[in-house]
Amino acid sequence: MLGHLIVPVADLVLGASCAGCGAPALGLCRSCGEAAAPEPAIRWPSPTPDALRRPPVLPASGGVNADVLRRVLIAWKEEGVTALTGVLSHHVAAAVLMLDSGRPLSLVPVPTSARSRRARGADLVDDLARAARGHLVRLGVDVVVTQALAYRRTTEDQAGLGAAARAANLAGAFRVRAGRLPAGRDVVVIDDILTTGATVAEAVRVLSEEGRRPIGAAVAGATGRLSETVR
Ligand SMILES: [Zn+2]
């Protein structure tokens, strides 16, 4: 009974509605929460960027970026519903567990451009990685988050670019920050959405050049052309 009162009041005050279906709710409603629950798997972008090939850097995603999960990601990334970091961090944590090497891990978020940080008021991927780490630590995983990557130069917005244009846009865009990567930890690149794999591949390329080839990349949702094997 009280719940019936609280949600409409919250809706008036905060405009709170479910990001999946629009019904009044704080965060996600129950049915959308179930529909978008993590279904982690290794999903390769097709074609697979060279940087992910030998030795393979496993692309683990917490779910397929479709239906409710897609709407959640749009609300989180484009519409300022940053509270959904809590929901999506479960997807990233589930993806990291797909990669579990049994060794201590260092999660390296892909860097956020100054433009994105201004537009969103936060470094969403860093927030996502830190929230995912919280879940993993509670499960007994020895894991840290390391801001080891930064932008070397500005890039165009990736949205609307095809695979080749995305790769060209990002080539040489990142650098490894000296002294940021602790020794003795397997590196996992963290991003929000895997589309062509261009962003993750560029992060893998620069980390590999520094002798710290990641074991995998973990994202909340994968989209685009996906394959169960390298293509
Ligand atoms: Zn809903």
Boltz pocket constraint, residues with backbone or C-beta under 6 A from the ligand:
constraints:
  - pocket:
      binder: B
      contacts: [[A, 18], [A, 19], [A, 20], [A, 21], [A, 22], [A, 23], [A, 28], [A, 29], [A, 30], [A, 31], [A, 32], [A, 33]]
      max_distance: 6.0
